[in-house]
Amino acid sequence: MKCRHCHHPLTLPFVDLGSAPPSNAYLTKESLLSPEKWFPLRVLVCDQCWLVQTEDFSNAEELFDSQYAYFSGFSTSWLTHSEKYVHEMIERFSLNQNSHVVEVAANDGYLLQYVQAAGVPCLGVEPTASTAQAAREKGIEVVERFFGVELATELAGQNKRADLTAANNVLAHVPDINDFARGFSILLKDDGVATFEFPHLVKLVQESQFDTIYHEHFSYLSLSAVQSVFESNGLSVFDVQQLSTHGGSLRVFAQRSDTGQRAKRPAVDEQLETEAKLGLATANFYLGFQQKTNQVKDEFIRFLVDAKKANKSVAAYGAAAKGNTLLNYAGIRPDLIQFVVDRNPAKQGKFMPGSRIPIVDEDKLRSTKPDYIVVLPWNLLDEIAKQLDYTRQWNAQLVSAIPNLRII
């Protein structure tokens, strides 16, 4: 395989998680009777541009289909984050009723609803039918397609160029990262700004966040790698912010290389220097990750087996894609975790891919009163702990496996 950015041959391994089905391919009762499609889940590092990436075994159309079940709007903390972003961008870039905002990967309208409420014209781009429909029900105009040069050119030709584009947690999801990035250089107005948020590779490595690796994520990103991609595709980075979301993320601000006039802020060089000192452009930074991953997996399995031996009941909360990576790499089945609770009605009544653990609503917690509740979306642990405060009535304990086993 060659690097999806610079096309250099890939030889440096990062981690091998065996094989797994797509993490958002939730099963129905009917599909339980059929075999699942599993793909190898291996990640390599380009030792030329240092883009970390999965090997190609699946395609985007298989992963982001009409039944895609991830809806951003079910997390209150993520909604708060998104609303704050909108207000900050409106103020910083003086957006008003004469501006145009485009969000790529608009999902269920979780962010654009705040742009719309502020009176700023906006457009969503979202390829998955289920979430696009949810956004339309909020009154948001949505183009139901994958984004890239072709769509950007069409939108620009329709006088829909953008003063601001938002692309949250999608840059890692695109197989052709060059075509995707180049699309923004076409869609932006001359003085337009593009922002991208993505989990930071540094945090992934430092905190053993291997469960953020799944087939829907084609790339795992540092500022160094992103800058290389952008510079090759008509964008220049002028600012970067560190965020706490998704276990530690970066928000990158970019402009067109040919027309952008904003001065580069010191934070950009500071972040690049930090990554350089950590050795992201050396093989050594990546070599120990497999061992750390296996330690987390082994510790989690040991906890579940010990709980079963002690006749303790275990459930999980949050049917998250990252949870499916953890469950499938650890080989967990319903004998160790009885069910997973999720607030999203689109997931309730279905089953986790691979592990086939049933997904239920929150009433199941109250009726069964499990001893332990494994929080699979550990990045939302504080939010979920507040939601589950009532489980203290029966002395339930919350459990998180990443970056190491914690019993709360």
C-alpha positions as CSV (number, residue, x, y, z in Angstrom):
1,M,0.0,0.0,0.0
2,K,1.1,3.6,-0.7
3,C,0.4,6.6,1.4
4,R,-3.0,8.2,0.7
5,H,-1.3,11.6,0.8
6,C,2.2,11.5,-0.6
7,H,2.0,8.0,-2.3
8,H,5.2,6.8,-0.6
9,P,5.3,3.1,0.1
10,L,4.1,2.2,3.6
11,T,6.4,-0.1,5.6
12,L,6.3,1.2,9.2
13,P,3.6,-0.6,11.4
14,F,1.7,1.2,14.1
15,V,-0.8,-1.2,15.5
16,D,-2.6,-4.4,14.4
17,L,-6.1,-4.8,16.0
18,G,-6.9,-8.1,14.2
19,S,-10.2,-7.8,12.3
20,A,-13.6,-6.3,13.0
21,P,-16.8,-5.3,11.3
22,P,-17.5,-1.6,10.6
23,S,-18.0,0.0,13.9
24,N,-21.2,1.7,13.0
25,A,-22.8,-1.3,11.3
26,Y,-25.3,-2.1,14.0
27,L,-27.2,-5.4,13.6
28,T,-30.9,-6.0,13.6
29,K,-32.6,-9.1,14.8
30,E,-32.9,-10.2,11.2
31,S,-29.2,-9.6,10.4
32,L,-28.2,-11.7,13.4
33,L,-29.1,-14.7,11.2
34,S,-26.6,-13.7,8.6
35,P,-22.8,-13.6,8.6
36,E,-21.1,-10.2,9.2
37,K,-18.5,-8.8,6.9
38,W,-15.2,-8.3,8.9
39,F,-12.2,-6.4,7.6
40,P,-8.6,-6.5,8.9
41,L,-7.9,-3.5,11.1
42,R,-4.2,-2.6,10.7
43,V,-2.6,0.9,10.8
44,L,0.6,2.0,9.2
45,V,2.8,5.1,9.3
46,C,4.2,6.9,6.3
47,D,7.8,7.6,7.1
48,Q,7.8,10.4,4.4
49,C,5.0,12.7,5.4
50,W,4.2,10.9,8.8
51,L,0.5,10.5,8.1
52,V,-0.8,7.6,10.1
53,Q,-3.4,5.6,8.2
54,T,-5.4,2.3,8.1
55,E,-4.7,-0.2,5.3
56,D,-7.4,-0.1,2.6
57,F,-9.8,-3.0,2.9
58,S,-13.2,-1.2,2.9
59,N,-14.7,1.8,1.1
60,A,-16.6,4.8,2.3
61,E,-19.9,3.8,0.7
62,E,-19.9,0.6,2.7
63,L,-19.1,2.5,6.0
64,F,-21.4,5.5,5.6
65,D,-24.6,4.0,4.3
66,S,-28.3,5.0,4.5
67,Q,-28.6,3.3,7.9
68,Y,-25.7,5.1,9.5
69,A,-26.6,5.4,13.2
70,Y,-24.2,8.0,14.6
71,F,-26.2,11.1,15.6
72,S,-24.1,14.0,17.1
73,G,-27.0,15.7,18.8
74,F,-27.4,13.1,21.6
75,S,-24.4,14.4,23.6
76,T,-25.3,17.5,25.6
77,S,-21.6,18.4,26.1
78,W,-21.0,18.2,22.3
79,L,-24.0,20.5,21.7
80,T,-22.6,23.0,24.2
81,H,-19.2,22.8,22.5
82,S,-20.8,23.4,19.1
83,E,-22.9,26.3,20.2
84,K,-19.8,27.9,21.8
85,Y,-17.9,27.4,18.5
86,V,-20.6,29.1,16.5
87,H,-20.7,32.2,18.7
88,E,-16.9,32.4,18.7
89,M,-16.7,32.2,14.9
90,I,-19.4,34.7,14.4
91,E,-17.6,37.2,16.6
92,R,-14.1,36.5,15.4
93,F,-14.9,36.6,11.7
94,S,-17.7,39.1,11.8
95,L,-20.3,36.8,10.2
96,N,-23.8,38.2,9.6
97,Q,-26.9,37.8,7.4
98,N,-24.7,38.5,4.3
99,S,-22.3,35.7,5.1
100,H,-22.4,32.0,4.2
101,V,-21.4,29.1,6.4
102,V,-21.0,25.5,5.0
103,E,-20.5,22.6,7.3
104,V,-19.1,19.4,5.8
105,A,-20.3,16.3,7.7
106,A,-23.3,18.3,9.1
107,N,-24.7,15.1,10.6
108,D,-28.1,15.8,12.2
109,G,-27.7,19.5,12.2
110,Y,-26.2,19.6,15.7
111,L,-24.0,22.7,14.8
112,L,-25.8,24.4,12.0
113,Q,-28.9,24.8,14.1
114,Y,-27.0,27.4,16.1
115,V,-25.8,29.1,12.9
116,Q,-29.3,29.3,11.6
117,A,-30.6,30.6,14.9
118,A,-28.0,33.4,14.7
119,G,-29.5,34.5,11.4
120,V,-26.5,33.5,9.3
121,P,-27.3,31.7,6.0
122,C,-25.9,28.1,6.0
123,L,-25.7,24.9,4.1
124,G,-24.9,21.3,5.3
125,V,-23.1,18.6,3.3
126,E,-23.9,15.2,4.7
127,P,-23.7,11.9,2.7
128,T,-25.7,9.7,5.2
129,A,-29.4,9.7,4.5
130,S,-30.5,9.1,8.1
131,T,-28.6,12.0,9.6
132,A,-29.3,14.3,6.7
133,Q,-33.0,13.8,7.1
134,A,-32.7,14.7,10.8
135,A,-30.9,17.9,9.8
136,R,-33.6,18.8,7.3
137,E,-36.2,18.3,10.0
138,K,-34.5,21.2,11.8
139,G,-35.1,23.4,8.7
140,I,-31.5,23.1,7.5
141,E,-30.7,22.8,3.8
142,V,-28.5,19.7,3.2
143,V,-26.7,18.4,0.1
144,E,-26.7,14.6,0.5
145,R,-23.3,13.8,-1.0
146,F,-19.7,13.1,-0.2
147,F,-17.5,16.2,-0.3
148,G,-14.5,16.8,-2.5
149,V,-13.4,18.7,-5.6
150,E,-16.4,17.8,-7.7
151,L,-19.0,18.9,-5.2
152,A,-17.0,22.0,-4.2
153,T,-16.8,23.1,-7.8
154,E,-20.5,22.6,-8.3
155,L,-21.3,24.7,-5.2
156,A,-18.9,27.4,-6.2
157,G,-20.6,27.5,-9.6
158,Q,-24.0,27.9,-7.8
159,N,-22.7,31.0,-6.0
160,K,-22.5,29.1,-2.7
161,R,-18.9,29.8,-1.8
162,A,-18.3,30.1,1.9
163,D,-17.0,32.7,4.3
164,L,-16.6,29.9,6.9
165,T,-16.5,26.2,6.5
166,A,-16.7,23.8,9.5
167,A,-15.5,20.2,9.3
168,N,-15.6,18.6,12.7
169,N,-14.4,15.0,13.2
170,V,-14.5,14.3,9.5
171,L,-11.0,14.9,8.2
172,A,-10.0,11.4,9.5
173,H,-13.0,9.8,7.8
174,V,-12.1,10.5,4.2
175,P,-10.2,8.0,2.1
176,D,-9.0,10.6,-0.5
177,I,-7.7,13.2,1.9
178,N,-6.1,15.2,-0.9
179,D,-9.3,15.6,-2.9
180,F,-11.2,16.4,0.3
181,A,-8.7,19.2,1.4
182,R,-8.6,20.6,-2.2
183,G,-12.3,21.0,-2.1
184,F,-12.1,23.6,0.6
185,S,-9.6,25.7,-1.4
186,I,-12.3,25.8,-4.1
187,L,-15.3,26.3,-1.9
188,L,-13.9,29.2,0.2
189,K,-14.3,32.8,-0.8
190,D,-11.1,34.7,-1.3
191,D,-10.9,35.7,2.4
192,G,-12.8,32.7,3.7
193,V,-11.8,30.5,6.6
194,A,-11.9,26.8,7.0
195,T,-11.9,25.1,10.4
196,F,-11.2,21.5,11.1
197,E,-11.4,19.6,14.4
198,F,-10.0,16.1,14.8
199,P,-8.6,13.9,17.6
200,H,-4.9,14.6,18.1
201,L,-2.5,11.7,17.3
202,V,-0.3,12.8,20.3
203,K,-3.1,12.1,22.7
204,L,-4.0,8.8,21.0
205,V,-0.4,7.5,21.5
206,Q,0.2,9.0,24.9
207,E,-3.1,7.8,26.4
208,S,-3.4,4.4,24.6
209,Q,-6.6,5.5,22.9
210,F,-6.5,2.6,20.5
211,D,-10.3,2.3,20.5
212,T,-10.5,5.5,18.4
213,I,-9.1,3.3,15.6
214,Y,-11.8,1.8,13.4
215,H,-12.5,1.5,9.7
216,E,-14.4,4.7,9.4
217,H,-11.2,6.5,10.5
218,F,-8.9,6.3,7.5
219,S,-6.3,8.7,9.0
220,Y,-4.9,9.6,12.5
221,L,-3.8,13.2,12.5
222,S,-1.1,15.5,13.8
223,L,-0.7,19.1,12.9
224,S,2.5,18.2,11.1
225,A,0.8,15.8,8.8
226,V,-2.3,18.0,8.3
227,Q,-0.1,21.0,7.3
228,S,1.6,18.9,4.7
229,V,-1.7,17.8,3.3
230,F,-3.1,21.3,3.3
231,E,0.0,22.9,1.7
232,S,-0.2,20.4,-1.2
233,N,-3.9,21.3,-1.8
234,G,-4.1,25.0,-1.8
235,L,-4.6,25.7,2.0
236,S,-2.4,27.4,4.6
237,V,-2.7,27.0,8.3
238,F,-2.9,30.3,10.3
239,D,-4.0,29.2,13.7
240,V,-4.5,26.1,15.9
241,Q,-6.2,25.5,19.2
242,Q,-6.0,22.6,21.6
243,L,-9.4,21.2,22.7
244,S,-10.5,18.7,25.4
245,T,-13.1,17.0,23.1
246,H,-12.8,13.4,22.1
247,G,-9.9,12.8,24.5
248,G,-7.9,15.7,23.2
249,S,-8.3,17.3,19.8
250,L,-6.9,20.1,17.7
251,R,-8.9,22.8,15.9
252,V,-7.0,24.0,12.9
253,F,-7.8,27.3,11.0
254,A,-6.9,27.4,7.4
255,Q,-7.3,29.8,4.5
256,R,-6.7,29.7,0.7
257,S,-2.9,29.8,0.0
258,D,-3.4,32.1,-3.0
259,T,-5.7,34.8,-1.5
260,G,-5.7,34.4,2.3
261,Q,-4.3,37.4,4.1
262,R,-4.4,36.4,7.8
263,A,-1.1,36.3,9.6
264,K,0.0,33.0,11.0
265,R,-0.4,33.0,14.8
266,P,2.4,31.8,17.1
267,A,0.4,28.8,18.2
268,V,1.0,27.1,14.9
269,D,4.8,27.0,15.2
270,E,4.5,26.2,18.9
271,Q,2.4,23.2,18.2
272,L,4.7,22.0,15.4
273,E,7.7,22.4,17.6
274,T,6.0,20.4,20.4
275,E,5.3,17.6,17.9
276,A,8.9,17.7,16.7
277,K,10.3,17.4,20.2
278,L,8.0,14.4,20.9
279,G,9.5,12.7,17.8
280,L,6.4,12.4,15.6
281,A,8.8,12.4,12.6
282,T,10.7,9.4,13.9
283,A,9.9,5.7,13.9
284,N,10.5,5.4,17.7
285,F,7.4,7.5,18.5
286,Y,5.2,4.7,17.1
287,L,7.0,1.5,18.0
288,G,5.6,0.8,21.5
289,F,1.9,1.4,20.8
290,Q,1.0,-2.3,20.1
291,Q,2.3,-3.3,23.5
292,K,0.4,-0.6,25.3
293,T,-2.7,-1.6,23.4
294,N,-2.4,-5.2,24.5
295,Q,-1.9,-4.2,28.1
296,V,-5.2,-2.2,28.1
297,K,-7.0,-5.1,26.4
298,D,-5.6,-7.7,28.9
299,E,-6.5,-5.6,31.9
300,F,-10.1,-5.1,30.7
301,I,-10.6,-8.8,30.0
302,R,-9.2,-9.7,33.4
303,F,-11.6,-7.3,35.1
304,L,-14.6,-8.8,33.3
305,V,-13.6,-12.4,33.9
306,D,-13.1,-11.7,37.6
307,A,-16.5,-10.0,37.8
308,K,-18.1,-13.0,36.3
309,K,-16.4,-15.3,38.7
310,A,-17.6,-13.2,41.6
311,N,-21.2,-13.3,40.3
312,K,-21.2,-9.6,39.6
313,S,-23.4,-8.3,36.8
314,V,-21.9,-6.0,34.1
315,A,-23.6,-3.7,31.6
316,A,-22.2,-1.0,29.4
317,Y,-23.3,2.5,28.5
318,G,-23.0,4.2,25.2
319,A,-23.1,2.1,21.9
320,A,-20.2,4.1,20.6
321,A,-18.0,3.2,17.6
322,K,-14.9,3.3,19.9
323,G,-16.7,0.8,22.2
324,N,-17.0,-1.6,19.3
325,T,-13.2,-1.5,18.7
326,L,-12.6,-2.3,22.3
327,L,-15.1,-5.1,22.6
328,N,-14.1,-6.8,19.4
329,Y,-10.3,-6.6,19.9
330,A,-10.9,-8.0,23.4
331,G,-13.3,-10.7,22.1
332,I,-16.1,-9.6,24.5
333,R,-19.5,-11.3,24.1
334,P,-22.8,-11.1,26.1
335,D,-21.6,-13.6,28.7
336,L,-19.3,-10.9,30.0
337,I,-21.3,-7.7,29.2
338,Q,-25.1,-8.4,29.3
339,F,-26.3,-5.3,27.4
340,V,-25.4,-1.8,26.3
341,V,-27.6,1.2,27.1
342,D,-27.9,4.0,24.5
343,R,-30.1,7.1,24.4
344,N,-30.3,7.1,20.6
345,P,-33.6,5.4,19.4
346,A,-31.9,4.5,16.1
347,K,-29.6,2.1,18.0
348,Q,-32.1,0.7,20.6
349,G,-33.3,-2.7,19.7
350,K,-30.2,-3.4,17.6
351,F,-27.0,-5.3,18.5
352,M,-23.4,-4.2,18.7
353,P,-21.5,-5.3,15.5
354,G,-19.2,-8.3,16.1
355,S,-19.9,-8.8,19.8
356,R,-23.7,-9.0,19.2
357,I,-24.4,-7.5,22.6
358,P,-28.0,-6.1,22.7
359,I,-28.5,-2.4,22.7
360,V,-31.4,-1.3,25.0
361,D,-32.9,1.9,26.5
362,E,-32.1,3.3,29.9
363,D,-35.1,1.6,31.6
364,K,-33.1,-1.7,31.5
365,L,-30.5,-0.2,33.9
366,R,-33.2,0.6,36.5
367,S,-34.9,-2.8,36.2
368,T,-31.7,-5.0,36.3
369,K,-29.5,-2.8,38.6
370,P,-26.1,-4.1,37.4
371,D,-23.1,-4.0,39.7
372,Y,-20.8,-2.5,37.1
373,I,-21.5,-0.1,34.2
374,V,-18.7,0.1,31.6
375,V,-18.7,3.6,30.0
376,L,-17.6,2.9,26.4
377,P,-17.4,6.6,25.3
378,W,-14.9,7.4,28.0
379,N,-14.4,10.9,26.5
380,L,-17.9,11.7,27.8
381,L,-17.3,10.1,31.2
382,D,-18.1,13.2,33.2
383,E,-21.3,13.9,31.3
384,I,-22.4,10.3,31.6
385,A,-21.5,10.0,35.3
386,K,-24.0,12.9,36.0
387,Q,-26.7,11.2,33.9
388,L,-26.2,8.0,35.8
389,D,-26.0,9.5,39.3
390,Y,-29.2,7.6,40.2
391,T,-27.3,4.3,39.9
392,R,-25.7,5.1,43.2
393,Q,-29.0,4.0,44.8
394,W,-27.9,0.4,44.3
395,N,-24.1,1.1,44.7
396,A,-23.3,0.5,41.0
397,Q,-19.8,1.4,40.0
398,L,-18.8,3.0,36.7
399,V,-15.8,1.5,34.8
400,S,-13.6,3.0,32.1
401,A,-10.9,1.0,30.3
402,I,-9.0,3.8,28.5
403,P,-6.2,4.8,29.1
404,N,-6.2,2.2,31.9
405,L,-8.8,0.4,33.9
406,R,-10.6,2.7,36.4
407,I,-13.5,1.8,38.7
408,I,-15.3,4.8,40.0
